Amino acid sequence: MATPFCAAACRFPVAARPSAQAPRPRRGVVAVRAEAAGAGGGINPAIRKEEDKVVDTVLTGELAKPLTAYCRCWRSGTFPLCNGAHVKHNKATGDNVGPLLVKK
């Protein structure tokens, strides 16, 4: 039996999965939870702690390079830009965080 979407958009019928069947586990996917850093219990160790919430906005037209990496590990010395500090963080904690890449 084809799904309604595929029946209209595809040439080949696709068998629908029975709803009682459990989804297959994903291979190669690792779930990692960031551990609280320091006594404050957050993941941000020291960046702009005087602010209630750290928020940065950059318009893509203002980017100087065609590809810009932004920090997501909170360890960059050039925050909000990535300086590769996540590599050391990942080795020390077993985390898998990397930068946010924005293309112009």
Gaussian input, Z-matrix of N, CA and C with variables (Angstrom, degrees):
# hf/3-21g

backbone

0 1
 N
 C     1     B1
 C     2     B2     1     A1
 N     3     B3     2     A2     1     D1
 C     4     B4     3     A3     2     D2
 C     5     B5     4     A4     3     D3
 N     6     B6     5     A5     4     D4
 C     7     B7     6     A6     5     D5
 C     8     B8     7     A7     6     D6
 N     9     B9     8     A8     7     D7
 C    10    B10     9     A9     8     D8
 C    11    B11    10    A10     9     D9
 N    12    B12    11    A11    10    D10
 C    13    B13    12    A12    11    D11
 C    14    B14    13    A13    12    D12
 N    15    B15    14    A14    13    D13
 C    16    B16    15    A15    14    D14
 C    17    B17    16    A16    15    D15
 N    18    B18    17    A17    16    D16
 C    19    B19    18    A18    17    D17
 C    20    B20    19    A19    18    D18
 N    21    B21    20    A20    19    D19
 C    22    B22    21    A21    20    D20
 C    23    B23    22    A22    21    D21
 N    24    B24    23    A23    22    D22
 C    25    B25    24    A24    23    D23
 C    26    B26    25    A25    24    D24
 N    27    B27    26    A26    25    D25
 C    28    B28    27    A27    26    D26
 C    29    B29    28    A28    27    D27
 N    30    B30    29    A29    28    D28
 C    31    B31    30    A30    29    D29
 C    32    B32    31    A31    30    D30
 N    33    B33    32    A32    31    D31
 C    34    B34    33    A33    32    D32
 C    35    B35    34    A34    33    D33
 N    36    B36    35    A35    34    D34
 C    37    B37    36    A36    35    D35
 C    38    B38    37    A37    36    D36
 N    39    B39    38    A38    37    D37
 C    40    B40    39    A39    38    D38
 C    41    B41    40    A40    39    D39
 N    42    B42    41    A41    40    D40
 C    43    B43    42    A42    41    D41
 C    44    B44    43    A43    42    D42
 N    45    B45    44    A44    43    D43
 C    46    B46    45    A45    44    D44
 C    47    B47    46    A46    45    D45
 N    48    B48    47    A47    46    D46
 C    49    B49    48    A48    47    D47
 C    50    B50    49    A49    48    D48
 N    51    B51    50    A50    49    D49
 C    52    B52    51    A51    50    D50
 C    53    B53    52    A52    51    D51
 N    54    B54    53    A53    52    D52
 C    55    B55    54    A54    53    D53
 C    56    B56    55    A55    54    D54
 N    57    B57    56    A56    55    D55
 C    58    B58    57    A57    56    D56
 C    59    B59    58    A58    57    D57
 N    60    B60    59    A59    58    D58
 C    61    B61    60    A60    59    D59
 C    62    B62    61    A61    60    D60
 N    63    B63    62    A62    61    D61
 C    64    B64    63    A63    62    D62
 C    65    B65    64    A64    63    D63
 N    66    B66    65    A65    64    D64
 C    67    B67    66    A66    65    D65
 C    68    B68    67    A67    66    D66
 N    69    B69    68    A68    67    D67
 C    70    B70    69    A69    68    D68
 C    71    B71    70    A70    69    D69
 N    72    B72    71    A71    70    D70
 C    73    B73    72    A72    71    D71
 C    74    B74    73    A73    72    D72
 N    75    B75    74    A74    73    D73
 C    76    B76    75    A75    74    D74
 C    77    B77    76    A76    75    D75
 N    78    B78    77    A77    76    D76
 C    79    B79    78    A78    77    D77
 C    80    B80    79    A79    78    D78
 N    81    B81    80    A80    79    D79
 C    82    B82    81    A81    80    D80
 C    83    B83    82    A82    81    D81
 N    84    B84    83    A83    82    D82
 C    85    B85    84    A84    83    D83
 C    86    B86    85    A85    84    D84
 N    87    B87    86    A86    85    D85
 C    88    B88    87    A87    86    D86
 C    89    B89    88    A88    87    D87
 N    90    B90    89    A89    88    D88
 C    91    B91    90    A90    89    D89
 C    92    B92    91    A91    90    D90
 N    93    B93    92    A92    91    D91
 C    94    B94    93    A93    92    D92
 C    95    B95    94    A94    93    D93
 N    96    B96    95    A95    94    D94
 C    97    B97    96    A96    95    D95
 C    98    B98    97    A97    96    D96
 N    99    B99    98    A98    97    D97
 C   100   B100    99    A99    98    D98
 C   101   B101   100   A100    99    D99
 N   102   B102   101   A101   100   D100
 C   103   B103   102   A102   101   D101
 C   104   B104   103   A103   102   D102
 N   105   B105   104   A104   103   D103
 C   106   B106   105   A105   104   D104
 C   107   B107   106   A106   105   D105
 N   108   B108   107   A107   106   D106
 C   109   B109   108   A108   107   D107
 C   110   B110   109   A109   108   D108
 N   111   B111   110   A110   109   D109
 C   112   B112   111   A111   110   D110
 C   113   B113   112   A112   111   D111
 N   114   B114   113   A113   112   D112
 C   115   B115   114   A114   113   D113
 C   116   B116   115   A115   114   D114
 N   117   B117   116   A116   115   D115
 C   118   B118   117   A117   116   D116
 C   119   B119   118   A118   117   D117
 N   120   B120   119   A119   118   D118
 C   121   B121   120   A120   119   D119
 C   122   B122   121   A121   120   D120
 N   123   B123   122   A122   121   D121
 C   124   B124   123   A123   122   D122
 C   125   B125   124   A124   123   D123
 N   126   B126   125   A125   124   D124
 C   127   B127   126   A126   125   D125
 C   128   B128   127   A127   126   D126
 N   129   B129   128   A128   127   D127
 C   130   B130   129   A129   128   D128
 C   131   B131   130   A130   129   D129
 N   132   B132   131   A131   130   D130
 C   133   B133   132   A132   131   D131
 C   134   B134   133   A133   132   D132
 N   135   B135   134   A134   133   D133
 C   136   B136   135   A135   134   D134
 C   137   B137   136   A136   135   D135
 N   138   B138   137   A137   136   D136
 C   139   B139   138   A138   137   D137
 C   140   B140   139   A139   138   D138
 N   141   B141   140   A140   139   D139
 C   142   B142   141   A141   140   D140
 C   143   B143   142   A142   141   D141
 N   144   B144   143   A143   142   D142
 C   145   B145   144   A144   143   D143
 C   146   B146   145   A145   144   D144
 N   147   B147   146   A146   145   D145
 C   148   B148   147   A147   146   D146
 C   149   B149   148   A148   147   D147
 N   150   B150   149   A149   148   D148
 C   151   B151   150   A150   149   D149
 C   152   B152   151   A151   150   D150
 N   153   B153   152   A152   151   D151
 C   154   B154   153   A153   152   D152
 C   155   B155   154   A154   153   D153
 N   156   B156   155   A155   154   D154
 C   157   B157   156   A156   155   D155
 C   158   B158   157   A157   156   D156
 N   159   B159   158   A158   157   D157
 C   160   B160   159   A159   158   D158
 C   161   B161   160   A160   159   D159
 N   162   B162   161   A161   160   D160
 C   163   B163   162   A162   161   D161
 C   164   B164   163   A163   162   D162
 N   165   B165   164   A164   163   D163
 C   166   B166   165   A165   164   D164
 C   167   B167   166   A166   165   D165
 N   168   B168   167   A167   166   D166
 C   169   B169   168   A168   167   D167
 C   170   B170   169   A169   168   D168
 N   171   B171   170   A170   169   D169
 C   172   B172   171   A171   170   D170
 C   173   B173   172   A172   171   D171
 N   174   B174   173   A173   172   D172
 C   175   B175   174   A174   173   D173
 C   176   B176   175   A175   174   D174
 N   177   B177   176   A176   175   D175
 C   178   B178   177   A177   176   D176
 C   179   B179   178   A178   177   D177
 N   180   B180   179   A179   178   D178
 C   181   B181   180   A180   179   D179
 C   182   B182   181   A181   180   D180
 N   183   B183   182   A182   181   D181
 C   184   B184   183   A183   182   D182
 C   185   B185   184   A184   183   D183
 N   186   B186   185   A185   184   D184
 C   187   B187   186   A186   185   D185
 C   188   B188   187   A187   186   D186
 N   189   B189   188   A188   187   D187
 C   190   B190   189   A189   188   D188
 C   191   B191   190   A190   189   D189
 N   192   B192   191   A191   190   D190
 C   193   B193   192   A192   191   D191
 C   194   B194   193   A193   192   D192
 N   195   B195   194   A194   193   D193
 C   196   B196   195   A195   194   D194
 C   197   B197   196   A196   195   D195
 N   198   B198   197   A197   196   D196
 C   199   B199   198   A198   197   D197
 C   200   B200   199   A199   198   D198
 N   201   B201   200   A200   199   D199
 C   202   B202   201   A201   200   D200
 C   203   B203   202   A202   201   D201
 N   204   B204   203   A203   202   D202
 C   205   B205   204   A204   203   D203
 C   206   B206   205   A205   204   D204
 N   207   B207   206   A206   205   D205
 C   208   B208   207   A207   206   D206
 C   209   B209   208   A208   207   D207
 N   210   B210   209   A209   208   D208
 C   211   B211   210   A210   209   D209
 C   212   B212   211   A211   210   D210
 N   213   B213   212   A212   211   D211
 C   214   B214   213   A213   212   D212
 C   215   B215   214   A214   213   D213
 N   216   B216   215   A215   214   D214
 C   217   B217   216   A216   215   D215
 C   218   B218   217   A217   216   D216
 N   219   B219   218   A218   217   D217
 C   220   B220   219   A219   218   D218
 C   221   B221   220   A220   219   D219
 N   222   B222   221   A221   220   D220
 C   223   B223   222   A222   221   D221
 C   224   B224   223   A223   222   D222
 N   225   B225   224   A224   223   D223
 C   226   B226   225   A225   224   D224
 C   227   B227   226   A226   225   D225
 N   228   B228   227   A227   226   D226
 C   229   B229   228   A228   227   D227
 C   230   B230   229   A229   228   D228
 N   231   B231   230   A230   229   D229
 C   232   B232   231   A231   230   D230
 C   233   B233   232   A232   231   D231
 N   234   B234   233   A233   232   D232
 C   235   B235   234   A234   233   D233
 C   236   B236   235   A235   234   D234
 N   237   B237   236   A236   235   D235
 C   238   B238   237   A237   236   D236
 C   239   B239   238   A238   237   D237
 N   240   B240   239   A239   238   D238
 C   241   B241   240   A240   239   D239
 C   242   B242   241   A241   240   D240
 N   243   B243   242   A242   241   D241
 C   244   B244   243   A243   242   D242
 C   245   B245   244   A244   243   D243
 N   246   B246   245   A245   244   D244
 C   247   B247   246   A246   245   D245
 C   248   B248   247   A247   246   D246
 N   249   B249   248   A248   247   D247
 C   250   B250   249   A249   248   D248
 C   251   B251   250   A250   249   D249
 N   252   B252   251   A251   250   D250
 C   253   B253   252   A252   251   D251
 C   254   B254   253   A253   252   D252
 N   255   B255   254   A254   253   D253
 C   256   B256   255   A255   254   D254
 C   257   B257   256   A256   255   D255
 N   258   B258   257   A257   256   D256
 C   259   B259   258   A258   257   D257
 C   260   B260   259   A259   258   D258
 N   261   B261   260   A260   259   D259
 C   262   B262   261   A261   260   D260
 C   263   B263   262   A262   261   D261
 N   264   B264   263   A263   262   D262
 C   265   B265   264   A264   263   D263
 C   266   B266   265   A265   264   D264
 N   267   B267   266   A266   265   D265
 C   268   B268   267   A267   266   D266
 C   269   B269   268   A268   267   D267
 N   270   B270   269   A269   268   D268
 C   271   B271   270   A270   269   D269
 C   272   B272   271   A271   270   D270
 N   273   B273   272   A272   271   D271
 C   274   B274   273   A273   272   D272
 C   275   B275   274   A274   273   D273
 N   276   B276   275   A275   274   D274
 C   277   B277   276   A276   275   D275
 C   278   B278   277   A277   276   D276
 N   279   B279   278   A278   277   D277
 C   280   B280   279   A279   278   D278
 C   281   B281   280   A280   279   D279
 N   282   B282   281   A281   280   D280
 C   283   B283   282   A282   281   D281
 C   284   B284   283   A283   282   D282
 N   285   B285   284   A284   283   D283
 C   286   B286   285   A285   284   D284
 C   287   B287   286   A286   285   D285
 N   288   B288   287   A287   286   D286
 C   289   B289   288   A288   287   D287
 C   290   B290   289   A289   288   D288
 N   291   B291   290   A290   289   D289
 C   292   B292   291   A291   290   D290
 C   293   B293   292   A292   291   D291
 N   294   B294   293   A293   292   D292
 C   295   B295   294   A294   293   D293
 C   296   B296   295   A295   294   D294
 N   297   B297   296   A296   295   D295
 C   298   B298   297   A297   296   D296
 C   299   B299   298   A298   297   D297
 N   300   B300   299   A299   298   D298
 C   301   B301   300   A300   299   D299
 C   302   B302   301   A301   300   D300
 N   303   B303   302   A302   301   D301
 C   304   B304   303   A303   302   D302
 C   305   B305   304   A304   303   D303
 N   306   B306   305   A305   304   D304
 C   307   B307   306   A306   305   D305
 C   308   B308   307   A307   306   D306
 N   309   B309   308   A308   307   D307
 C   310   B310   309   A309   308   D308
 C   311   B311   310   A310   309   D309

   B1=1.4543
   B2=1.5216
   B3=1.2917
   B4=1.4520
   B5=1.5224
   B6=1.3381
   B7=1.4635
   B8=1.5247
   B9=1.3280
   B10=1.4656
   B11=1.5247
   B12=1.3318
   B13=1.4566
   B14=1.5209
   B15=1.3134
   B16=1.4585
   B17=1.5247
   B18=1.3187
   B19=1.4625
   B20=1.5239
   B21=1.3213
   B22=1.4549
   B23=1.5264
   B24=1.3353
   B25=1.4565
   B26=1.5191
   B27=1.3227
   B28=1.4574
   B29=1.5217
   B30=1.3112
   B31=1.4564
   B32=1.5185
   B33=1.3286
   B34=1.4516
   B35=1.5192
   B36=1.3226
   B37=1.4707
   B38=1.5261
   B39=1.3173
   B40=1.4595
   B41=1.5065
   B42=1.3197
   B43=1.4589
   B44=1.5165
   B45=1.3139
   B46=1.4598
   B47=1.5182
   B48=1.3345
   B49=1.4560
   B50=1.5264
   B51=1.3154
   B52=1.4622
   B53=1.5272
   B54=1.3312
   B55=1.4579
   B56=1.5224
   B57=1.3225
   B58=1.4627
   B59=1.5228
   B60=1.3376
   B61=1.4621
   B62=1.5271
   B63=1.3145
   B64=1.4652
   B65=1.5230
   B66=1.3367
   B67=1.4610
   B68=1.5272
   B69=1.3234
   B70=1.4602
   B71=1.5181
   B72=1.3382
   B73=1.4676
   B74=1.5213
   B75=1.3216
   B76=1.4532
   B77=1.5156
   B78=1.2839
   B79=1.4564
   B80=1.5195
   B81=1.3283
   B82=1.4550
   B83=1.5177
   B84=1.3243
   B85=1.4515
   B86=1.5220
   B87=1.3199
   B88=1.4518
   B89=1.5225
   B90=1.3065
   B91=1.4637
   B92=1.5210
   B93=1.3359
   B94=1.4577
   B95=1.5123
   B96=1.3036
   B97=1.4613
   B98=1.5158
   B99=1.3116
   B100=1.4606
   B101=1.5274
   B102=1.2991
   B103=1.4581
   B104=1.5250
   B105=1.2982
   B106=1.4615
   B107=1.5163
   B108=1.3193
   B109=1.4590
   B110=1.5209
   B111=1.2941
   B112=1.4594
   B113=1.5104
   B114=1.3140
   B115=1.4584
   B116=1.5207
   B117=1.3555
   B118=1.4502
   B119=1.5116
   B120=1.3293
   B121=1.4466
   B122=1.5147
   B123=1.3234
   B124=1.4565
   B125=1.5122
   B126=1.3267
   B127=1.4584
   B128=1.5202
   B129=1.3219
   B130=1.4590
   B131=1.5259
   B132=1.3504
   B133=1.4565
   B134=1.5246
   B135=1.3539
   B136=1.4609
   B137=1.5211
   B138=1.2981
   B139=1.4603
   B140=1.5153
   B141=1.3376
   B142=1.4643
   B143=1.5289
   B144=1.3262
   B145=1.4692
   B146=1.5280
   B147=1.3215
   B148=1.4602
   B149=1.5257
   B150=1.3343
   B151=1.4637
   B152=1.5266
   B153=1.3346
   B154=1.4688
   B155=1.5285
   B156=1.3391
   B157=1.4571
   B158=1.5233
   B159=1.3257
   B160=1.4595
   B161=1.5242
   B162=1.3274
   B163=1.4572
   B164=1.5207
   B165=1.3229
   B166=1.4621
   B167=1.5153
   B168=1.3370
   B169=1.4565
   B170=1.5187
   B171=1.3336
   B172=1.4600
   B173=1.5227
   B174=1.3153
   B175=1.4496
   B176=1.5238
   B177=1.3218
   B178=1.4607
   B179=1.5262
   B180=1.2963
   B181=1.4655
   B182=1.5244
   B183=1.3400
   B184=1.4619
   B185=1.5225
   B186=1.3306
   B187=1.4504
   B188=1.5238
   B189=1.3333
   B190=1.4632
   B191=1.5207
   B192=1.3342
   B193=1.4582
   B194=1.5250
   B195=1.3372
   B196=1.4647
   B197=1.5277
   B198=1.3423
   B199=1.4609
   B200=1.5198
   B201=1.3236
   B202=1.4675
   B203=1.5154
   B204=1.3410
   B205=1.4632
   B206=1.5243
   B207=1.3290
   B208=1.4614
   B209=1.5201
   B210=1.3252
   B211=1.4669
   B212=1.5234
   B213=1.3546
   B214=1.4569
   B215=1.5234
   B216=1.3340
   B217=1.4685
   B218=1.5295
   B219=1.3048
   B220=1.4621
   B221=1.5268
   B222=1.3341
   B223=1.4613
   B224=1.5233
   B225=1.3177
   B226=1.4587
   B227=1.5218
   B228=1.3177
   B229=1.4617
   B230=1.5149
   B231=1.3294
   B232=1.4581
   B233=1.5212
   B234=1.3450
   B235=1.4550
   B236=1.5237
   B237=1.3194
   B238=1.4522
   B239=1.5343
   B240=1.3319
   B241=1.4585
   B242=1.5220
   B243=1.3119
   B244=1.4619
   B245=1.5211
   B246=1.3378
   B247=1.4656
   B248=1.5263
   B249=1.3309
   B250=1.4569
   B251=1.5128
   B252=1.3247
   B253=1.4703
   B254=1.5226
   B255=1.3248
   B256=1.4644
   B257=1.5274
   B258=1.3229
   B259=1.4707
   B260=1.5332
   B261=1.3246
   B262=1.4653
   B263=1.5258
   B264=1.3387
   B265=1.4639
   B266=1.5291
   B267=1.3328
   B268=1.4679
   B269=1.5205
   B270=1.3390
   B271=1.4692
   B272=1.5188
   B273=1.3176
   B274=1.4693
   B275=1.5252
   B276=1.3423
   B277=1.4612
   B278=1.5210
   B279=1.3326
   B280=1.4592
   B281=1.5205
   B282=1.3178
   B283=1.4613
   B284=1.5293
   B285=1.3193
   B286=1.4613
   B287=1.5254
   B288=1.3182
   B289=1.4576
   B290=1.5234
   B291=1.3300
   B292=1.4488
   B293=1.5207
   B294=1.3287
   B295=1.4553
   B296=1.5348
   B297=1.3121
   B298=1.4586
   B299=1.5171
   B300=1.3178
   B301=1.4638
   B302=1.5191
   B303=1.3404
   B304=1.4564
   B305=1.5313
   B306=1.3360
   B307=1.4646
   B308=1.5047
   B309=1.3221
   B310=1.4626
   B311=1.5039
   A1=108.98
   A2=118.68
   A3=122.55
   A4=110.41
   A5=114.88
   A6=118.62
   A7=107.70
   A8=119.54
   A9=121.00
   A10=112.50
   A11=118.07
   A12=120.55
   A13=110.93
   A14=115.72
   A15=119.99
   A16=111.39
   A17=118.14
   A18=120.67
   A19=110.12
   A20=116.50
   A21=120.28
   A22=112.02
   A23=118.42
   A24=121.20
   A25=114.33
   A26=119.41
   A27=122.44
   A28=110.85
   A29=115.47
   A30=120.38
   A31=111.39
   A32=116.24
   A33=120.98
   A34=110.47
   A35=118.08
   A36=119.41
   A37=110.32
   A38=115.76
   A39=122.55
   A40=107.59
   A41=116.25
   A42=120.19
   A43=109.75
   A44=116.34
   A45=121.10
   A46=109.13
   A47=116.74
   A48=121.35
   A49=108.96
   A50=118.49
   A51=119.67
   A52=110.13
   A53=116.47
   A54=119.95
   A55=112.94
   A56=118.27
   A57=120.75
   A58=112.22
   A59=117.34
   A60=120.65
   A61=110.02
   A62=116.10
   A63=121.01
   A64=109.80
   A65=117.74
   A66=119.58
   A67=110.55
   A68=115.55
   A69=120.47
   A70=110.40
   A71=117.32
   A72=118.84
   A73=109.98
   A74=117.29
   A75=122.03
   A76=109.31
   A77=116.51
   A78=121.16
   A79=109.51
   A80=116.26
   A81=120.76
   A82=114.43
   A83=118.14
   A84=120.83
   A85=108.67
   A86=116.12
   A87=121.24
   A88=108.33
   A89=116.57
   A90=120.72
   A91=108.23
   A92=116.48
   A93=121.77
   A94=108.15
   A95=117.09
   A96=121.80
   A97=109.36
   A98=116.83
   A99=120.70
   A100=109.00
   A101=116.19
   A102=121.05
   A103=109.46
   A104=116.66
   A105=121.60
   A106=109.52
   A107=116.09
   A108=121.44
   A109=109.53
   A110=117.06
   A111=121.28
   A112=113.42
   A113=114.51
   A114=120.66
   A115=112.38
   A116=117.61
   A117=121.17
   A118=113.05
   A119=117.69
   A120=121.16
   A121=115.04
   A122=119.60
   A123=121.06
   A124=111.27
   A125=116.64
   A126=120.02
   A127=112.21
   A128=117.36
   A129=122.10
   A130=108.62
   A131=118.38
   A132=119.58
   A133=114.75
   A134=119.06
   A135=117.95
   A136=115.32
   A137=120.29
   A138=121.77
   A139=111.40
   A140=116.63
   A141=124.56
   A142=112.43
   A143=116.01
   A144=121.77
   A145=112.88
   A146=117.98
   A147=120.62
   A148=112.41
   A149=118.01
   A150=122.16
   A151=110.05
   A152=116.53
   A153=121.04
   A154=111.09
   A155=116.27
   A156=121.72
   A157=107.90
   A158=117.20
   A159=121.43
   A160=108.23
   A161=116.34
   A162=122.23
   A163=108.18
   A164=116.41
   A165=121.79
   A166=108.89
   A167=116.66
   A168=122.00
   A169=108.06
   A170=116.14
   A171=121.75
   A172=107.18
   A173=116.69
   A174=120.76
   A175=108.27
   A176=117.83
   A177=119.96
   A178=111.75
   A179=119.08
   A180=121.99
   A181=112.51
   A182=117.36
   A183=121.47
   A184=113.06
   A185=118.14
   A186=120.62
   A187=109.97
   A188=116.18
   A189=121.15
   A190=111.80
   A191=117.54
   A192=122.10
   A193=109.87
   A194=117.61
   A195=119.28
   A196=113.14
   A197=117.71
   A198=122.38
   A199=108.27
   A200=117.05
   A201=122.01
   A202=109.31
   A203=116.56
   A204=122.11
   A205=109.87
   A206=116.45
   A207=122.53
   A208=109.73
   A209=115.87
   A210=123.26
   A211=111.13
   A212=115.45
   A213=121.44
   A214=111.52
   A215=116.97
   A216=119.20
   A217=112.09
   A218=118.25
   A219=124.08
   A220=113.19
   A221=118.70
   A222=121.02
   A223=112.36
   A224=118.47
   A225=122.07
   A226=112.23
   A227=115.60
   A228=121.03
   A229=112.15
   A230=117.42
   A231=122.53
   A232=111.10
   A233=117.55
   A234=123.17
   A235=110.16
   A236=119.79
   A237=129.07
   A238=114.39
   A239=118.46
   A240=119.86
   A241=110.52
   A242=117.04
   A243=122.81
   A244=109.74
   A245=115.93
   A246=120.25
   A247=111.27
   A248=117.51
   A249=121.72
   A250=114.41
   A251=118.38
   A252=121.76
   A253=112.12
   A254=118.23
   A255=121.03
   A256=111.77
   A257=117.74
   A258=120.63
   A259=109.45
   A260=117.18
   A261=121.70
   A262=110.52
   A263=116.86
   A264=122.47
   A265=110.67
   A266=116.89
   A267=120.79
   A268=111.74
   A269=117.53
   A270=120.47
   A271=111.27
   A272=117.02
   A273=121.38
   A274=113.03
   A275=117.12
   A276=120.28
   A277=114.71
   A278=118.03
   A279=120.03
   A280=112.13
   A281=117.12
   A282=121.93
   A283=109.07
   A284=117.68
   A285=120.92
   A286=112.30
   A287=117.02
   A288=121.35
   A289=110.67
   A290=115.25
   A291=122.16
   A292=108.49
   A293=117.52
   A294=120.11
   A295=113.08
   A296=115.52
   A297=122.52
   A298=105.60
   A299=118.03
   A300=122.01
   A301=109.04
   A302=116.18
   A303=121.75
   A304=107.41
   A305=116.01
   A306=121.21
   A307=110.16
   A308=116.00
   A309=122.35
   A310=109.28
   D1=132.59
   D2=-178.92
   D3=-88.19
   D4=148.31
   D5=175.38
   D6=-72.27
   D7=154.32
   D8=-178.18
   D9=-56.79
   D10=-40.78
   D11=-179.32
   D12=-65.23
   D13=-50.50
   D14=-175.89
   D15=-67.41
   D16=-34.78
   D17=-179.84
   D18=-61.16
   D19=-33.42
   D20=-179.01
   D21=-87.01
   D22=-31.17
   D23=-171.67
   D24=-105.42
   D25=-20.93
   D26=-175.15
   D27=-107.88
   D28=156.51
   D29=174.63
   D30=-85.99
   D31=-25.32
   D32=-173.97
   D33=-105.83
   D34=133.67
   D35=177.90
   D36=-67.98
   D37=143.79
   D38=178.88
   D39=-120.08
   D40=127.38
   D41=179.47
   D42=-71.60
   D43=132.07
   D44=177.39
   D45=-77.59
   D46=142.92
   D47=178.33
   D48=-77.86
   D49=133.50
   D50=177.01
   D51=-59.23
   D52=138.38
   D53=-175.25
   D54=-66.45
   D55=-22.15
   D56=-179.32
   D57=-78.43
   D58=-16.80
   D59=-178.66
   D60=-76.82
   D61=132.69
   D62=179.79
   D63=-72.27
   D64=147.59
   D65=177.62
   D66=-64.82
   D67=148.42
   D68=179.46
   D69=-72.30
   D70=143.64
   D71=177.08
   D72=-67.53
   D73=145.73
   D74=179.01
   D75=-81.04
   D76=134.75
   D77=178.66
   D78=-91.55
   D79=141.06
   D80=175.74
   D81=78.01
   D82=6.97
   D83=179.43
   D84=-102.65
   D85=129.11
   D86=-179.50
   D87=-120.03
   D88=125.61
   D89=176.25
   D90=-91.43
   D91=126.08
   D92=-178.82
   D93=-127.86
   D94=132.60
   D95=178.29
   D96=-107.93
   D97=130.80
   D98=178.57
   D99=-67.17
   D100=134.34
   D101=177.73
   D102=-87.41
   D103=147.87
   D104=179.11
   D105=-63.22
   D106=135.81
   D107=-179.10
   D108=-105.37
   D109=126.45
   D110=175.64
   D111=75.78
   D112=-178.95
   D113=-176.86
   D114=-71.49
   D115=-23.40
   D116=-178.89
   D117=-71.46
   D118=-21.25
   D119=176.50
   D120=80.70
   D121=23.52
   D122=178.72
   D123=-116.33
   D124=174.14
   D125=177.74
   D126=-92.50
   D127=-14.79
   D128=177.93
   D129=-86.95
   D130=108.77
   D131=-176.00
   D132=-73.23
   D133=-34.51
   D134=-173.98
   D135=-161.26
   D136=7.16
   D137=-173.12
   D138=-87.07
   D139=116.27
   D140=174.84
   D141=46.37
   D142=50.66
   D143=-177.16
   D144=-66.70
   D145=-18.52
   D146=179.50
   D147=-73.39
   D148=-14.45
   D149=179.13
   D150=-88.06
   D151=145.44
   D152=176.92
   D153=-63.80
   D154=-39.41
   D155=180.00
   D156=-146.88
   D157=130.81
   D158=178.84
   D159=-87.15
   D160=115.02
   D161=-179.35
   D162=-133.90
   D163=132.00
   D164=176.81
   D165=-125.40
   D166=140.23
   D167=177.19
   D168=-125.86
   D169=131.25
   D170=176.98
   D171=-134.62
   D172=127.42
   D173=176.00
   D174=-80.03
   D175=135.72
   D176=-175.80
   D177=-60.28
   D178=-29.03
   D179=177.64
   D180=-66.22
   D181=-21.53
   D182=-179.40
   D183=-87.06
   D184=-6.24
   D185=-178.98
   D186=-68.95
   D187=133.73
   D188=-178.71
   D189=-79.86
   D190=-28.72
   D191=-176.63
   D192=-111.76
   D193=157.73
   D194=177.80
   D195=-69.59
   D196=-20.87
   D197=177.46
   D198=-137.11
   D199=123.45
   D200=-179.05
   D201=-124.37
   D202=132.74
   D203=-179.50
   D204=-100.51
   D205=127.27
   D206=178.28
   D207=-109.95
   D208=141.69
   D209=-177.10
   D210=-70.54
   D211=138.04
   D212=172.74
   D213=-125.48
   D214=0.91
   D215=-177.88
   D216=-101.06
   D217=-8.62
   D218=-179.49
   D219=67.68
   D220=18.41
   D221=-178.80
   D222=-110.74
   D223=-4.80
   D224=-174.77
   D225=-69.04
   D226=134.51
   D227=174.61
   D228=-76.39
   D229=-10.40
   D230=178.69
   D231=-115.50
   D232=26.83
   D233=-177.70
   D234=-50.36
   D235=134.61
   D236=13.93
   D237=-86.24
   D238=-1.82
   D239=178.82
   D240=-80.31
   D241=146.77
   D242=179.77
   D243=-78.71
   D244=136.85
   D245=174.16
   D246=-119.78
   D247=12.15
   D248=178.93
   D249=88.33
   D250=6.44
   D251=-178.78
   D252=-63.15
   D253=-19.78
   D254=179.69
   D255=-63.97
   D256=-25.78
   D257=-179.78
   D258=-62.93
   D259=-48.38
   D260=178.23
   D261=-64.90
   D262=-42.60
   D263=178.51
   D264=-59.56
   D265=-46.08
   D266=-178.82
   D267=-63.64
   D268=-40.98
   D269=178.98
   D270=-65.86
   D271=-38.00
   D272=-177.63
   D273=-74.44
   D274=-32.42
   D275=-172.53
   D276=-112.62
   D277=-13.10
   D278=-174.90
   D279=79.76
   D280=9.41
   D281=179.37
   D282=-74.04
   D283=174.42
   D284=179.95
   D285=-134.30
   D286=28.45
   D287=-176.28
   D288=-73.60
   D289=146.78
   D290=176.34
   D291=-140.18
   D292=-179.67
   D293=-176.70
   D294=-77.71
   D295=164.54
   D296=168.95
   D297=-92.75
   D298=122.03
   D299=179.39
   D300=-99.06
   D301=126.51
   D302=-179.87
   D303=-116.76
   D304=124.36
   D305=179.12
   D306=-97.84
   D307=139.16
   D308=179.27
   D309=-79.81

